[in-house]
């Protein structure tokens, strides 16, 4: 699976494409101090693989001491148990606030010119910081982005005292301009992890227009609209 070349005091290990894809996934999430599960390693690796293949690769990387594992999570050497506890706290906080977050998403969907609403950012990944905002991705009627944004921001200032806690409307596109021009792994992950709340047809059209995301995340299934817990 890999080859080793030994020098005077160093050892160079050449990873396969599959190993490199899984290792790169774990390195990416390590930037955010986020230990990775097997399912996440599958969905966010940029090489087409099955869960069984990824599990074997994770075992190989652990044996090579490229990564480490504890309680079903995978991380780099610098990570520790505090990262796992922090992740658990973020997940519990999101689940505790999920109904409220979805209610605000539904409220946004009732505004004029709003065609579709999705939860984005960290909450779309099932995580919520104690002082974090809730981000929303909004698709508007044709040529109504700025008007729709004005209505929503006015509502936030007048009725929510400009609080962004559950009302951070940070990204807008309209139904005639659904393609996202920035094509990179970060944007692909943000698109593929959106949690759609309203208008399944328009959201599916958005995903179809941005099928380029599959080049970066070939194992990640598209999100579906659900009613939540």
LONU-153058 format. One record per residue: residue in three letters; x, y, z of N, C-alpha, C in turn. Coordinates in steps of 0.02 Angstrom, whole numbers. Layout:
N
NODE  aa n.east n.north   n.up ca.east ca.north  ca.up c.east c.north   c.up
NODE ALA      X       Y      Z       X        Y      Z      X       Y      Z
...
This chain:
229
NODE  aa n.east n.north   n.up ca.east ca.north  ca.up c.east c.north   c.up
NODE UNK     41     -60      0       0        0      0     43      63      0
NODE UNK    103      59     27     147      117     29    218      91     28
NODE UNK    265     134     13     335      113     11    376     158     57
NODE UNK    428     130     85     469      165    133    541     170    107
NODE UNK    571     229    113     641      240     94    676     268    155
NODE UNK    726     234    178     760      254    239    826     289    223
NODE UNK    835     348    253     897      385    245    939     379    307
NODE UNK    981     429    321    1023      426    379    983     427    444
NODE UNK    941     478    452     901      484    513    827     494    498
NODE UNK    809     493    436     739      508    419    709     451    380
NODE UNK    643     449    382     605      398    346    552     434    305
NODE UNK    552     422    240     504      453    196    452     402    175
NODE UNK    389     418    186     335      373    169    293     404    114
NODE UNK    285     368     59     245      392      3    174     364      9
NODE UNK    127     407     20      58      386     26     26     374    -42
NODE UNK    -21     328    -44     -60      319   -105   -109     378   -112
NODE UNK   -141     383   -170    -190      437   -180   -247     432   -130
NODE UNK   -268     370   -117    -323      361    -70   -302     380      1
NODE UNK   -243     360     21    -218      378     88   -210     453     94
NODE UNK   -184     483     43    -173      556     44   -240     593     49
NODE UNK   -291     568     15    -357      600     18   -385     598     89
NODE UNK   -380     542    122    -406      536    190   -364     577    238
NODE UNK   -299     574    231    -255      613    275   -267     688    266
NODE UNK   -277     710    204    -289      782    191   -355     803    223
NODE UNK   -405     760    222    -469      775    254   -459     788    328
NODE UNK   -422     744    362    -411      752    433   -369     814    448
NODE UNK   -321     829    405    -280      890    413   -323     952    406
NODE UNK   -370     952    359    -414     1009    349   -455    1023    412
NODE UNK   -486     972    440    -527      982    499   -486     998    561
NODE UNK   -423     977    560    -379      993    617   -368    1068    624
NODE UNK   -374    1104    568    -367     1178    570   -419    1206    618
NODE UNK   -477    1173    622    -532     1197    664   -536    1157    730
NODE UNK   -483    1120    746    -481     1079    807   -541    1032    809
NODE UNK   -555    1001    752    -615      960    745   -596     887    730
NODE UNK   -600     842    779    -586      771    766   -639     743    719
NODE UNK   -619     695    678    -660      671    623   -686     600    637
NODE UNK   -749     587    619    -777      520    623   -762     483    557
NODE UNK   -775     418    559    -767      378    498   -812     405    442
NODE UNK   -875     420    458    -922      444    407   -898     510    377
NODE UNK   -871     554    419    -846      618    393   -784     607    349
NODE UNK   -742     560    369    -683      545    328   -704     520    259
NODE UNK   -759     482    257    -784      458    192   -812     517    152
NODE UNK   -858     555    182    -894      606    145   -850     665    123
NODE UNK   -798     680    161    -759      740    147   -690     725    118
NODE UNK   -678     663     99    -617      648     61   -629     662    -12
NODE UNK   -578     684    -47    -586      705   -116   -569     650   -166
NODE UNK   -578     588   -145    -565      531   -189   -623     481   -180
NODE UNK   -648     455   -235    -706      410   -232   -687     345   -197
NODE UNK   -720     332   -139    -705      273   -100   -767     251    -62
NODE UNK   -767     187    -42    -820      161      1   -801     171     74
NODE UNK   -849     162    118    -836      167    190   -786     113    211
NODE UNK   -791      54    182    -745        0    199   -673      17    180
NODE UNK   -664      47    122    -597       67    100   -569     121    146
NODE UNK   -610     169    165    -587      224    208   -568     197    277
NODE UNK   -608     149    302    -592      120    368   -523      87    367
NODE UNK   -509      50    314    -443       17    308   -387      69    304
NODE UNK   -399     123    267    -349      175    259   -337     210    326
NODE UNK   -390     223    364    -382      253    430   -339     209    475
NODE UNK   -352     144    473    -312       97    512   -238     100    491
NODE UNK   -227     105    426    -158      109    401   -124     173    424
NODE UNK   -159     228    421    -130      293    442   -117     294    517
NODE UNK   -159     261    556    -147      255    628    -85     213    640
NODE UNK    -79     158    604     -20      114    612     44     151    594
NODE UNK     40     195    543      98      234    522    111     294    568
NODE UNK     64     306    614      67      362    661     63     429    624
NODE UNK     30     428    567      13      491    534    -45     524    571
NODE UNK    -91     483    596    -149      507    634   -157     464    696
NODE UNK   -203     486    739    -216      449    801   -292     442    809
NODE UNK   -312     396    851    -384      384    859   -402     374    932
NODE UNK   -462     396    949    -489      386   1017   -564     394   1014
NODE UNK   -600     347   1046    -673      351   1051   -707     359    984
NODE UNK   -679     328    932    -710      331    866   -694     394    827
NODE UNK   -648     435    852    -628      496    817   -556     490    793
NODE UNK   -541     525    739    -474      525    710   -448     597    708
NODE UNK   -383     605    723    -355      672    728   -279     669    721
NODE UNK   -247     727    716    -174      730    712   -144     724    782
NODE UNK    -80     716    785     -46      703    848    -56     760    898
NODE UNK    -60     822    872     -66      879    917   -134     883    951
NODE UNK   -182     846    925    -249      847    954   -249     810   1021
NODE UNK   -300     823   1062    -305      790   1126   -378     780   1145
NODE UNK   -388     752   1204    -456      737   1225   -500     799   1230
NODE UNK   -470     857   1243    -509      918   1247   -545     933   1181
NODE UNK   -514     915   1124    -545      925   1059   -609     884   1054
NODE UNK   -607     823   1080    -667      781   1077   -722     808   1122
NODE UNK   -703     830   1182    -753      860   1227   -783     923   1197
NODE UNK   -740     964   1165    -766     1025   1133   -815    1008   1078
NODE UNK   -798     958   1038    -843      938    984   -910     915   1013
NODE UNK   -908     874   1065    -969      851   1097  -1012     910   1121
NODE UNK   -979     960   1150   -1015     1019   1175  -1048    1057   1118
NODE UNK  -1012    1064   1062   -1039     1100   1004  -1100    1064    976
NODE UNK  -1097     997    973   -1152      958    947  -1213     962    993
NODE UNK  -1202     957   1058   -1257      961   1106  -1291    1030   1103
NODE UNK  -1251    1082   1096   -1279     1150   1093  -1321    1158   1030
NODE UNK  -1298    1131    974   -1337     1136    912  -1403    1099    919
NODE UNK  -1401    1038    943   -1463      998    950  -1512    1032    998
NODE UNK  -1486    1065   1049   -1529     1099   1097  -1564    1159   1064
NODE UNK  -1530    1191   1016   -1557     1252    985  -1585    1239    915
NODE UNK  -1584    1177    892   -1603     1163    823  -1674    1185    806
NODE UNK  -1721    1172    850   -1790     1191    836  -1797    1267    828
NODE UNK  -1762    1304    871   -1763     1377    866  -1732    1400    800
NODE UNK  -1677    1369    781   -1643     1387    719  -1688    1375    659
NODE UNK  -1723    1318    660   -1767     1302    604  -1828    1348    603
NODE UNK  -1851    1370    661   -1907     1417    662  -1888    1483    631
NODE UNK  -1827    1507    644   -1804     1568    613  -1796    1559    537
NODE UNK  -1772    1500    517   -1766     1486    445  -1835    1488    412
NODE UNK  -1885    1458    446   -1953     1460    419  -1978    1532    415
NODE UNK  -1963    1573    466   -1983     1643    465  -1953    1679    405
NODE UNK  -1888    1667    392   -1855     1699    335  -1889    1677    270
NODE UNK  -1909    1615    267   -1940     1589    205  -2006    1624    189
NODE UNK  -2037    1657    239   -2101     1691    229  -2093    1763    205
NODE UNK  -2031    1788    202   -2020     1856    180  -2031    1863    105
NODE UNK  -2050    1924     82   -2059     1935     10  -1995    1920    -29
NODE UNK  -2003    1888    -85   -1950     1874   -134  -1902    1818   -111
NODE UNK  -1913    1788    -54   -1872     1731    -33  -1900    1668    -64
NODE UNK  -1859    1633   -104   -1881     1573   -138  -1859    1509   -102
NODE UNK  -1801    1511    -70   -1776     1452    -35  -1727    1474     19
NODE UNK  -1728    1439     76   -1684     1454    133  -1648    1390    154
NODE UNK  -1584    1396    168   -1545     1341    195  -1503    1365    253
NODE UNK  -1493    1322    302   -1446     1337    357  -1376    1323    331
NODE UNK  -1330    1369    345   -1261     1361    321  -1212    1369    379
NODE UNK  -1148    1374    364   -1098     1384    416  -1090    1324    461
NODE UNK  -1067    1336    522   -1054     1281    569  -1118    1243    588
NODE UNK  -1174    1278    591   -1237     1245    609  -1258    1193    557
NODE UNK  -1240    1205    494   -1257     1156    442  -1218    1091    451
NODE UNK  -1166    1094    492   -1126     1034    507  -1143    1006    576
NODE UNK  -1199    1031    605   -1221     1006    669  -1182    1032    728
NODE UNK  -1151    1091    721   -1109     1119    774  -1131    1191    788
NODE UNK  -1126    1212    851   -1143     1281    868  -1100    1305    926
NODE UNK  -1061    1358    914   -1021     1389    967  -1067    1425   1016
NODE UNK  -1043    1433   1077   -1083     1467   1128  -1099    1539   1108
NODE UNK  -1051    1572   1076   -1062     1641   1054  -1066    1646    978
NODE UNK  -1081    1591    945   -1082     1590    872  -1148    1614    843
NODE UNK  -1146    1635    779   -1206     1656    744  -1234    1597    704
NODE UNK  -1297    1604    686   -1329     1556    641  -1332    1587    572
NODE UNK  -1300    1555    523   -1296     1582    455  -1349    1549    411
NODE UNK  -1373    1589    362   -1423     1564    316  -1402    1580    244
NODE UNK  -1416    1533    200   -1405     1541    128  -1473    1549     96
NODE UNK  -1482    1604     60   -1549     1623     35  -1549    1630    -41
NODE UNK  -1598    1599    -72   -1609     1606   -144  -1671    1650   -153
NODE UNK  -1664    1703   -192   -1718     1751   -200  -1750    1747   -270
NODE UNK  -1803    1784   -278   -1834     1792   -344  -1785    1828   -390
NODE UNK  -1795    1825   -456   -1749     1858   -504  -1741    1932   -489
NODE UNK  -1678    1954   -486   -1660     2025   -478  -1688    2055   -414
NODE UNK  -1697    2014   -362   -1724     2040   -299  -1677    2029   -241
NODE UNK  -1613    2016   -254   -1566     2002   -200  -1561    2061   -152
NODE UNK  -1548    2120   -178   -1537     2178   -135  -1600    2200   -100
NODE UNK  -1657    2195   -133   -1720     2214   -101  -1737    2165    -45
NODE UNK  -1728    2101    -59   -1741     2050     -8  -1694    2059     52
NODE UNK  -1631    2071     37   -1582     2082     91  -1601    2142    133
NODE UNK  -1624    2195    102   -1644     2255    138  -1702    2241    186
NODE UNK  -1752    2203    163   -1808     2185    205  -1785    2146    267
NODE UNK  -1742    2097    255   -1720     2053    310  -1677    2091    360
NODE UNK  -1633    2133    336   -1590     2172    381  -1631    2222    421
NODE UNK  -1681    2253    388   -1725     2300    423  -1763    2264    479
NODE UNK  -1787    2204    464   -1822     2165    516  -1775    2149    574
NODE UNK  -1714    2130    559   -1666     2114    611  -1651    2174    656
NODE UNK  -1644    2233    625   -1629     2293    664  -1688    2317    705
NODE UNK  -1748    2312    677   -1807     2339    710  -1836    2292    763
NODE UNK  -1835    2227    749   -1869     2180    793  -1821    2135    833
NODE UNK  -1760    2127    809   -1712     2085    844  -1655    2125    874
NODE UNK  -1662    2191    872   -1611     2237    900  -1542    2223    870
NODE UNK  -1542    2207    805   -1482     2195    766  -1442    2134    789
NODE UNK  -1475    2089    824   -1441     2029    847  -1431    1981    788
NODE UNK  -1372    1951    784   -1357     1903    732  -1362    1831    758
NODE UNK  -1380    1823    821   -1378     1757    853  -1414    1705    811
NODE UNK  -1476    1718    792   -1514     1670    752  -1534    1699    685
NODE UNK  -1502    1753    664   -1527     1788    604  -1469    1820    566
NODE UNK  -1421    1780    546   -1364     1806    508  -1373    1786    434
NODE UNK  -1402    1832    396   -1417     1817    325  -1356    1839    285
NODE UNK  -1311    1793    272   -1245     1812    248  -1231    1795    175
NODE UNK  -1275    1758    141   -1261     1741     71  -1326    1737     32
NODE UNK  -1328    1774    -24   -1388     1777    -66  -1369    1762   -139
NODE UNK  -1413    1725   -172   -1410     1719   -245  -1483    1723   -269
NODE UNK  -1492    1737   -334   -1561     1735   -358  -1570    1675   -405
NODE UNK  -1632    1658   -419   -1647     1596   -455  -1619    1595   -526
NODE UNK  -1603    1653   -553   -1574     1656   -620  -1498    1656   -619
NODE UNK  -1468    1658   -560   -1395     1659   -554  -1374    1613   -497
NODE UNK  -1385    1549   -506   -1374     1500   -453  -1302    1475   -450
NODE UNK  -1265    1483   -502   -1197     1456   -503  -1151    1497   -458
NODE UNK  -1114    1463   -414   -1066     1495   -370   -998    1496   -407
NODE UNK   -970    1556   -418    -910     1560   -460   -846    1534   -427
NODE UNK   -842    1538   -361    -781     1517   -326   -780    1441   -319
NODE UNK   -737    1409   -358    -735     1336   -358   -672    1312   -322
NODE UNK   -681    1294   -259    -625     1269   -219   -653    1222   -166
NODE UNK   -610    1184   -131    -634     1135    -82   -677    1165    -27
NODE UNK   -658    1225     -3    -696     1256     52   -767    1272     30
NODE UNK   -775    1303    -28    -842     1321    -53   -882    1258    -67
NODE UNK   -849    1207    -96    -884     1144   -110   -912    1114    -46
NODE UNK   -873    1116      8    -896     1089     72   -955    1129     99
NODE UNK   -953    1195     92   -1008     1236    116  -1072    1221     78
NODE UNK  -1066    1212     13   -1126     1197    -27  -1153    1128    -11
NODE UNK  -1109    1078     -6   -1131     1009      4  -1158     997     75
NODE UNK  -1143    1042    121   -1168     1033    189  -1227    1078    206
NODE UNK  -1251    1117    158   -1310     1158    171  -1368    1115    196
NODE UNK  -1406    1142    243   -1466     1108    267  -1527    1145    240
NODE UNK  -1557    1120    186   -1613     1156    155  -1676    1152    199
NODE UNK  -1711    1208    203   -1771     1212    245  -1834    1220    203
NODE UNK  -1829    1254    146   -1889     1267    107  -1875    1260     32
NODE UNK  -1928    1243     -5   -1929     1241    -78  -1878    1191   -107
NODE UNK  -1896    1127   -103   -1853     1073   -125  -1833    1080   -198
NODE UNK  -1880    1099   -241   -1866     1102   -313  -1812    1153   -329
NODE UNK  -1816    1212   -300   -1766     1263   -313  -1699    1244   -284
NODE UNK  -1699    1215   -225   -1636     1193   -195  -1603    1139   -237
NODE UNK  -1641    1092   -261   -1613     1039   -303  -1585    1068   -368
NODE UNK  -1618    1119   -395   -1593     1152   -455  -1527    1186   -440
NODE UNK  -1522    1217   -382   -1459     1248   -360  -1403    1197   -358
NODE UNK  -1416    1139   -329   -1365     1087   -326  -1345    1062   -395
NODE UNK  -1394    1056   -439   -1380     1033   -507  -1336    1082   -544
NODE UNK  -1350    1147   -536   -1309     1198   -568  -1237    1196   -542
NODE UNK  -1230    1177   -479   -1163     1175   -448  -1138    1104   -439
NODE UNK  -1149    1063   -489   -1125      994   -486  -1049     989   -484
NODE UNK  -1015    1043   -498    -941     1044   -494   -917    1025   -424
NODE UNK   -960    1033   -373    -940     1016   -304   -923     942   -297
NODE UNK   -952     900   -341    -938      829   -339   -866     813   -357
NODE UNK   -833     858   -392    -763      848   -408   -720     850   -345
NODE UNK   -741     890   -296    -703      896   -234   -728     847   -180
NODE UNK   -793     832   -182    -822      788   -130   -865     734   -164
NODE UNK   -833     686   -197    -871      636   -235   -911     587   -193
NODE UNK   -896     583   -127    -931      535    -84   -987     567    -44
NODE UNK   -994     633    -47   -1043      668     -5  -1110     671    -40
NODE UNK  -1161     639    -11   -1228      643    -42  -1258     713    -33
NODE UNK  -1302     732    -78   -1335      797    -73  -1383     797    -14
NODE UNK  -1390     855     17   -1436      862     74  -1508     862     49
NODE UNK  -1553     841     93   -1624      841     77  -1662     881    129
NODE UNK  -1718     911    107   -1759      950    153  -1793     903    203
NODE UNK  -1787     921    267   -1820      881    319  -1854     928    367
NODE UNK  -1899     901    406   -1937      941    452  -1901     951    519
NODE UNK  -1843     919    526   -1805      926    588  -1832     880    641
NODE UNK  -1805     887    702   -1827      844    758  -1889     871    791
